[in-house]
Amino acid sequence: MIKLKLLTIVAMAMSLTINSASAQDLKKVQHLQFDDKGWEQMADKLQRKYVYGEQGMLALFKMDKGAKVPLHQHPNEQTSYITKGSVKVTMQGKDYIVKAGEVLIIPGNILHQFECLEDGTLDIDFFAPPRMDWINGTASYFAEPAKEQPELEVVAALDIRPGDVAVSAEGRVFATIHPLGSQKLQLVEIINGKAVPYPNAAYQKNNEKATDAKFDAMLGLIFDKNNKLWVIDMGLELGKTRLWAFDISKNKVVEKIELPASLAPKGTFTQEVAIDEKNGWAYLADIANPGIIALNLKTKKAKRFSGHPALQAEDKDMVINGNVVLFGGKPARVAIDPMTLSADRETLFFGAMNGSTWYQVPANLFRSGKDDQTIGNAITKAGDKPFSDGAATDAMGNHYFTNLQEQAITKLDANGKLSQLIQNKEKLLWSDNAYLAPGGWMYISTNQLETTAAFTGKADSGKAPYYIYKFKMK
């Protein structure tokens, strides 16, 4: 039945497509001799030819043993039908051996790679919609030479889970302690590889009841361009969302802003914060009631934007090492999480943890108090992204994501192309955030969060140490 359906699809595609190298009118029926199309050499032992129509693309791959299609992803659904030979497809931590007569259907935005296992293998692929990166020539992963992976250097090996990490202009390293782990410390400075309570021990919860004078559940933190450290306190026990700011030159609190309960009631989970020091605004991402809270740092007035589909999780499983990640006993569906601002502070970027789309919206719509409909209508797609818990955006418009399913840091460049910056399945065990630091360094906090009781419903199975790493960007 699968073969019959696929042959029907192939026949339809052949009747609706034309030669991709010539001018095309996709509204007209095209009748082609596919065998007359020349083969395109994509890589060693790998050749391709394809045709496409308005809604779909048909490709034929001819390959010999050892041929590889590097790790990549695309928004298009892919149906691969092996008519001769066999291939190995690796994705989401699992290898799929696909033999002659078998079909593999790959949903959009799933990172995957192919390896040919037999000489003379033939693979018919159908993509819906057509692969525009092939058509316009922006898919360069075939031609890229293998690049040496940057070396991960250990900044700290901790017996408690770090949340996020941030680095000051002079290179001081700070981290929150994840509230799903320890309740003793909430905010630390990493000094000589050790977690030192910051600004001092008096502010830490120390396994005691939360109070107004102490930290409760710190998570997202970031330095603004004035080297002021901002930290979001979700108040999971206290029931209050507070934004703290620190002058690290004096090691003292300079701001403590409590959001009104009408905007951030108990149960709010604001784990990401972005700071616009130029215009005096802060943006907080709430995953519990998916939304963006825009806070005027001068007037202390805030507005919540919610209800838009872009804020929600996609209905897709997160799979790590072949296992579906659960939360609350069900497959995790985590909404808006990573969020960044452009270098000029005029564009807000965001996406769901369980999401494959990176969105953008003009920040001035929040600053000028526009209504939800106006803001929602202005949201557009900035590019694709992996399932991620953290993100960073540089001054050149590149975005960097913690790729949870592939144990990697994935880059979305300014041209919309995704690539792996670094991948390490042994070390990047749930990268909670990635932070661009002075001197061309990237810092990563890793905490095995999927092993906590909140995710598994069982006893914590994480194994210390938990790491903060850094590597030199190229």
C-alpha positions as CSV (number, residue, x, y, z in Angstrom):
1,M,0.0,0.0,0.0
2,I,2.8,2.4,0.9
3,K,4.6,1.6,-2.4
4,L,1.3,2.2,-4.4
5,K,0.7,5.5,-2.7
6,L,4.3,6.6,-3.3
7,L,4.2,5.6,-7.0
8,T,1.0,7.7,-7.3
9,I,2.8,10.7,-5.7
10,V,5.8,10.2,-8.0
11,A,3.5,10.0,-11.1
12,M,1.7,13.2,-10.0
13,A,5.0,15.0,-9.4
14,M,6.4,13.9,-12.8
15,S,3.3,15.3,-14.6
16,L,3.4,18.6,-12.7
17,T,7.1,19.4,-12.7
18,I,9.7,20.6,-15.2
19,N,13.4,20.9,-15.6
20,S,14.8,22.9,-12.6
21,A,17.5,24.5,-14.7
22,S,15.2,26.2,-17.2
23,A,12.4,28.8,-16.9
24,Q,9.3,27.4,-15.4
25,D,5.6,28.0,-15.4
26,L,4.4,26.0,-12.4
27,K,0.8,26.6,-13.3
28,K,1.0,24.4,-16.4
29,V,1.2,20.7,-16.9
30,Q,4.8,19.6,-17.6
31,H,5.5,16.3,-19.4
32,L,9.2,15.3,-19.0
33,Q,11.6,12.6,-19.8
34,F,13.3,12.3,-16.4
35,D,16.0,9.9,-17.7
36,D,17.3,12.6,-20.0
37,K,18.1,14.9,-17.1
38,G,21.8,14.9,-16.3
39,W,23.2,13.9,-13.0
40,E,24.6,16.5,-10.6
41,Q,27.7,15.5,-8.6
42,M,26.9,16.5,-5.0
43,A,29.8,14.9,-3.2
44,D,32.1,11.9,-3.4
45,K,30.1,8.9,-4.5
46,L,26.8,10.9,-4.5
47,Q,24.8,12.2,-7.5
48,R,21.4,13.8,-7.7
49,K,18.8,15.1,-10.1
50,Y,15.4,16.5,-9.4
51,V,12.3,18.1,-10.8
52,Y,9.6,20.1,-9.0
53,G,6.2,21.7,-9.3
54,E,4.3,24.2,-7.3
55,Q,3.6,21.9,-4.3
56,G,6.2,19.2,-4.4
57,M,9.6,18.1,-5.5
58,L,10.9,14.7,-6.7
59,A,14.6,13.8,-6.4
60,L,16.6,10.8,-7.3
61,F,19.9,10.0,-5.6
62,K,22.4,7.6,-7.0
63,M,25.1,6.7,-4.5
64,D,27.8,4.1,-3.5
65,K,28.9,2.8,-0.2
66,G,30.3,5.4,2.1
67,A,28.6,8.4,0.5
68,K,27.2,10.8,3.0
69,V,24.7,13.6,3.2
70,P,25.9,15.7,6.2
71,L,23.8,16.6,9.2
72,H,21.1,19.1,8.1
73,Q,17.5,20.0,8.5
74,H,14.8,21.7,6.4
75,P,11.1,22.6,7.0
76,N,10.0,20.3,4.2
77,E,8.5,16.9,4.9
78,Q,10.7,14.2,3.2
79,T,9.5,10.8,2.0
80,S,12.5,8.6,1.1
81,Y,11.9,5.4,-0.9
82,I,14.9,3.1,-1.3
83,T,14.5,1.2,-4.5
84,K,17.9,-0.5,-4.5
85,G,20.6,-1.0,-1.9
86,S,20.4,0.5,1.7
87,V,21.1,3.6,3.7
88,K,21.5,4.5,7.4
89,V,19.7,7.6,8.5
90,T,20.7,9.1,11.9
91,M,18.3,11.5,13.7
92,Q,17.2,12.2,17.3
93,G,19.9,9.9,18.6
94,K,18.7,6.9,16.7
95,D,20.0,5.0,13.6
96,Y,17.4,3.9,11.0
97,I,18.5,1.2,8.5
98,V,16.3,1.6,5.4
99,K,16.6,-1.2,2.8
100,A,15.3,-1.7,-0.7
101,G,11.5,-1.6,-0.8
102,E,11.3,0.4,2.5
103,V,10.1,4.0,3.0
104,L,11.2,6.5,5.7
105,I,9.1,9.6,6.3
106,I,11.0,12.5,8.0
107,P,8.9,15.3,9.4
108,G,10.0,18.9,8.7
109,N,12.8,20.5,10.9
110,I,14.2,17.2,12.1
111,L,18.0,17.2,12.0
112,H,19.2,14.1,10.1
113,Q,22.1,12.7,8.1
114,F,22.4,9.9,5.5
115,E,25.1,7.3,4.9
116,C,25.0,4.9,2.0
117,L,25.6,1.2,3.0
118,E,25.8,-0.4,-0.4
119,D,27.2,0.4,-3.9
120,G,24.6,1.2,-6.5
121,T,22.0,2.5,-4.0
122,L,19.0,4.4,-5.5
123,D,16.9,6.7,-3.4
124,I,13.7,8.4,-4.5
125,D,12.9,11.4,-2.3
126,F,9.7,13.4,-2.4
127,F,9.6,16.8,-0.6
128,A,6.6,18.9,0.3
129,P,6.7,21.8,-0.3
130,P,9.6,22.0,-2.8
131,R,13.2,22.5,-1.5
132,M,13.6,26.2,-2.2
133,D,17.2,26.0,-0.8
134,W,18.0,23.7,-3.7
135,I,16.2,25.8,-6.2
136,N,17.8,29.1,-5.3
137,G,21.2,27.5,-4.5
138,T,21.4,28.4,-0.8
139,A,21.8,24.8,0.4
140,S,25.6,24.5,0.8
141,Y,25.9,21.7,3.2
142,F,27.0,19.2,0.5
143,A,29.9,21.3,-0.6
144,E,31.2,22.3,2.9
145,P,34.4,20.6,3.9
146,A,34.5,18.9,7.3
147,K,35.5,21.4,9.9
148,E,37.4,20.8,13.0
149,Q,35.2,21.0,16.1
150,P,36.2,23.8,18.6
151,E,37.5,22.5,21.9
152,L,35.3,22.6,24.9
153,E,37.1,24.0,27.9
154,V,35.7,23.4,31.5
155,V,34.9,26.6,33.3
156,A,33.4,24.9,36.3
157,A,32.4,21.4,37.3
158,L,29.6,21.7,39.9
159,D,27.8,19.3,42.2
160,I,24.6,21.3,41.7
161,R,22.8,22.2,38.4
162,P,23.6,25.5,36.9
163,G,20.7,27.3,35.2
164,D,22.0,30.0,32.9
165,V,25.4,31.5,32.6
166,A,26.4,35.1,31.8
167,V,29.8,36.8,31.4
168,S,30.7,40.4,32.1
169,A,32.7,42.8,30.0
170,E,35.8,42.1,32.0
171,G,35.2,38.3,31.9
172,R,33.6,37.6,35.3
173,V,31.4,34.6,35.1
174,F,28.0,34.4,36.9
175,A,25.4,31.6,36.9
176,T,22.0,30.9,38.4
177,I,21.4,27.6,40.1
178,H,18.4,25.8,38.5
179,P,15.4,25.7,40.9
180,L,14.6,22.2,39.6
181,G,17.8,21.2,41.4
182,S,19.2,22.8,44.5
183,Q,17.2,25.1,46.8
184,K,20.3,26.2,48.7
185,L,22.0,28.6,46.3
186,Q,20.2,30.7,43.6
187,L,22.9,33.0,42.2
188,V,26.7,32.5,42.1
189,E,29.9,33.8,40.7
190,I,32.3,31.3,39.3
191,I,35.7,32.0,40.9
192,N,38.5,29.6,40.2
193,G,36.0,27.0,39.1
194,K,34.0,27.2,42.3
195,A,30.4,28.5,42.8
196,V,30.6,31.4,45.3
197,P,27.3,32.9,46.6
198,Y,26.5,36.2,44.9
199,P,26.4,39.0,46.0
200,N,26.7,37.2,49.3
201,A,25.3,34.3,51.3
202,A,22.6,36.4,53.0
203,Y,20.6,36.6,49.7
204,Q,20.5,32.9,49.2
205,K,17.5,30.8,50.1
206,N,19.7,28.1,51.9
207,N,16.9,25.5,51.8
208,E,14.7,27.8,53.9
209,K,11.3,29.4,53.2
210,A,11.3,32.1,50.6
211,T,11.0,35.7,51.7
212,D,10.9,39.2,50.1
213,A,14.4,39.9,51.2
214,K,16.0,36.7,49.6
215,F,16.1,35.1,46.3
216,D,13.5,32.4,45.4
217,A,13.9,30.8,42.0
218,M,16.4,32.5,39.8
219,L,17.0,31.4,36.2
220,G,17.5,33.7,33.3
221,L,20.4,36.3,33.6
222,I,22.1,38.7,31.2
223,F,24.4,41.6,31.1
224,D,23.2,44.8,29.4
225,K,25.6,47.0,27.4
226,N,26.3,49.0,30.5
227,N,27.7,45.9,32.2
228,K,24.8,45.7,34.6
229,L,23.7,42.2,35.5
230,W,20.0,41.4,35.3
231,V,18.4,38.3,36.8
232,I,14.8,37.1,36.7
233,D,13.4,35.5,39.8
234,M,10.3,33.4,39.0
235,G,9.2,33.2,42.6
236,L,7.9,29.7,42.4
237,E,7.5,29.5,46.1
238,L,6.9,33.1,47.0
239,G,4.5,33.6,44.2
240,K,6.1,36.9,43.0
241,T,8.0,37.5,39.8
242,R,10.9,39.9,40.5
243,L,13.6,41.3,38.3
244,W,16.9,42.0,40.1
245,A,19.8,44.2,38.8
246,F,23.3,44.3,40.2
247,D,26.2,46.7,40.0
248,I,29.0,44.1,39.9
249,S,31.7,46.8,40.4
250,K,30.2,47.3,43.9
251,N,28.7,43.8,44.3
252,K,25.3,45.2,45.3
253,V,21.7,45.2,44.3
254,V,20.6,48.3,42.5
255,E,17.1,47.3,41.3
256,K,14.4,44.9,42.5
257,I,11.3,45.3,40.5
258,E,8.2,43.2,41.4
259,L,5.7,42.6,38.7
260,P,2.0,43.1,39.6
261,A,0.1,39.9,40.3
262,S,-2.4,40.8,37.6
263,L,0.3,40.3,35.0
264,A,2.4,37.7,36.7
265,P,0.3,35.7,39.2
266,K,1.7,32.8,41.2
267,G,2.6,30.0,38.9
268,T,4.2,32.3,36.3
269,F,7.3,30.7,34.9
270,T,9.4,33.6,33.4
271,Q,12.7,31.9,32.7
272,E,14.0,34.2,30.0
273,V,14.8,37.9,30.1
274,A,16.1,40.3,27.4
275,I,17.2,43.9,28.3
276,D,17.0,47.0,26.2
277,E,19.2,49.5,28.0
278,K,19.0,52.0,25.1
279,N,15.3,52.6,25.5
280,G,14.9,51.4,29.1
281,W,12.8,48.2,28.6
282,A,12.9,44.6,29.7
283,Y,11.2,41.6,28.1
284,L,10.3,38.4,29.9
285,A,9.1,35.1,28.4
286,D,6.5,33.2,30.4
287,I,6.1,29.5,29.5
288,A,3.3,28.7,32.0
289,N,0.8,31.1,30.4
290,P,2.7,31.6,27.1
291,G,3.3,35.2,26.7
292,I,5.8,38.1,26.6
293,I,5.8,40.6,29.4
294,A,7.2,44.0,28.4
295,L,8.4,46.1,31.3
296,N,9.2,49.8,31.2
297,L,12.2,50.1,33.5
298,K,11.6,53.8,34.0
299,T,7.9,53.8,34.9
300,K,7.9,50.2,36.2
301,K,4.7,49.7,34.2
302,A,4.3,46.4,32.3
303,K,2.1,44.9,29.6
304,R,1.5,41.2,28.7
305,F,1.2,40.0,25.2
306,S,-0.4,36.5,24.9
307,G,-2.7,34.3,23.0
308,H,-0.7,34.2,19.7
309,P,0.0,30.8,18.1
310,A,3.7,31.8,17.8
311,L,4.0,31.7,21.6
312,Q,2.8,28.1,21.8
313,A,4.7,24.8,21.7
314,E,4.4,22.7,18.5
315,D,2.7,19.4,18.9
316,K,5.9,17.5,18.3
317,D,7.8,15.2,20.7
318,M,11.2,16.1,22.0
319,V,13.5,13.0,21.6
320,I,16.8,12.8,23.4
321,N,18.9,9.6,23.0
322,G,15.9,7.8,21.5
323,N,13.6,8.7,24.4
324,V,10.6,11.0,24.3
325,V,11.1,13.7,27.0
326,L,8.2,13.9,29.4
327,F,7.1,16.7,31.6
328,G,4.4,16.2,34.2
329,G,3.9,12.6,33.0
330,K,3.1,13.6,29.4
331,P,5.3,14.3,26.4
332,A,6.8,17.7,27.0
333,R,5.2,20.6,25.2
334,V,7.2,23.7,26.3
335,A,6.1,27.0,24.9
336,I,8.0,30.3,24.4
337,D,11.4,30.0,26.0
338,P,14.5,31.4,24.2
339,M,14.2,35.1,23.5
340,T,16.8,37.6,22.4
341,L,17.1,41.2,21.2
342,S,18.9,42.5,18.1
343,A,22.1,44.5,18.7
344,D,20.2,47.8,17.9
345,R,17.4,46.7,20.3
346,E,14.8,47.2,17.6
347,T,13.8,43.6,17.0
348,L,12.7,41.0,19.5
349,F,13.3,37.3,18.6
350,F,11.7,34.4,20.2
351,G,10.6,30.8,19.8
352,A,9.1,27.8,21.7
353,M,11.4,25.2,23.3
354,N,9.3,22.6,21.6
355,G,9.4,24.6,18.4
356,S,11.1,24.6,15.0
357,T,10.5,28.3,14.1
358,W,12.4,31.4,15.2
359,Y,10.1,34.5,15.1
360,Q,10.7,38.2,15.1
361,V,8.7,41.2,15.9
362,P,9.5,45.0,16.1
363,A,10.2,45.9,19.7
364,N,8.8,49.4,19.2
365,L,5.3,48.0,19.1
366,F,5.7,47.0,22.8
367,R,7.3,50.3,23.7
368,S,4.5,52.3,22.0
369,G,1.8,50.3,23.7
370,K,0.2,48.7,20.7
371,D,-2.6,46.2,21.2
372,D,-2.2,42.4,20.9
373,Q,-3.7,42.2,17.5
374,T,-1.3,44.8,16.1
375,I,1.7,43.0,17.7
376,G,0.5,39.6,16.5
377,N,0.0,40.8,12.9
378,A,3.6,42.1,12.9
379,I,5.2,38.7,13.9
380,T,7.1,37.1,11.1
381,K,9.4,34.1,10.7
382,A,13.1,34.9,11.1
383,G,14.2,31.3,10.3
384,D,14.2,27.7,11.4
385,K,15.5,26.5,14.8
386,P,16.1,23.3,16.6
387,F,14.3,22.4,19.9
388,S,16.2,24.7,22.3
389,D,16.3,26.0,25.8
390,G,18.5,29.0,25.1
391,A,19.6,31.3,22.4
392,A,21.9,34.2,21.7
393,T,22.0,36.8,18.9
394,D,25.2,38.6,17.7
395,A,25.7,42.0,16.2
396,M,25.9,40.6,12.7
397,G,22.4,39.0,12.9
398,N,23.5,35.4,13.5
399,H,21.5,33.4,16.1
400,Y,22.9,30.5,18.2
401,F,20.6,27.8,19.8
402,T,21.2,25.1,22.3
403,N,20.1,22.1,20.3
404,L,18.7,19.7,22.9
405,Q,17.9,16.8,20.7
406,E,21.3,16.7,18.9
407,Q,23.5,17.7,21.9
408,A,24.8,20.6,19.9
409,I,25.0,24.4,19.4
410,T,23.3,25.2,16.1
411,K,23.8,28.5,14.2
412,L,21.2,30.3,12.1
413,D,23.1,32.7,10.0
414,A,21.9,36.1,8.7
415,N,21.0,34.4,5.4
416,G,18.7,31.8,7.0
417,K,21.1,28.9,6.8
418,L,21.4,26.4,9.7
419,S,24.6,24.7,10.6
420,Q,26.2,22.9,13.6
421,L,28.7,25.1,15.4
422,I,29.7,22.3,17.7
423,Q,28.3,18.9,18.7
424,N,29.3,16.7,21.5
425,K,26.9,13.9,22.6
426,E,29.0,13.1,25.7
427,K,29.3,16.6,27.1
428,L,26.5,18.8,25.9
429,L,23.9,17.1,28.0
430,W,20.9,19.5,28.0
431,S,22.6,22.8,27.3
432,D,20.4,25.3,29.2
433,N,21.8,28.4,27.6
434,A,24.6,29.7,25.3
435,Y,26.2,33.1,26.1
436,L,28.3,35.2,23.7
437,A,31.1,36.6,25.8
438,P,33.9,39.2,25.1
439,G,36.9,38.0,23.1
440,G,35.0,35.7,20.8
441,W,34.1,33.1,23.4
442,M,30.8,31.2,23.8
443,Y,29.8,29.9,27.3
444,I,27.4,27.0,27.7
445,S,25.7,25.7,30.9
446,T,24.8,22.0,30.9
447,N,22.6,20.4,33.6
448,Q,21.0,17.2,32.4
449,L,17.6,18.8,33.1
450,E,15.7,15.9,31.4
451,T,16.8,13.6,34.3
452,T,15.1,15.7,37.0
453,A,12.0,14.5,38.8
454,A,9.9,17.2,37.1
455,F,10.6,15.6,33.8
456,T,10.8,11.9,34.6
457,G,8.2,11.7,37.5
458,K,10.8,9.6,39.3
459,A,13.8,10.1,41.5
460,D,16.4,12.5,40.0
461,S,18.8,10.4,37.9
462,G,21.3,13.1,37.0
463,K,24.9,12.5,37.6
464,A,27.2,15.2,38.9
465,P,29.3,17.0,38.0
466,Y,27.3,19.4,35.9
467,Y,29.4,21.7,33.7
468,I,29.9,25.2,32.5
469,Y,31.9,25.1,29.3
470,K,33.4,27.6,26.9
471,F,34.9,27.5,23.5
472,K,36.5,29.9,21.1
473,M,34.3,31.1,18.2
474,K,35.8,31.1,14.7
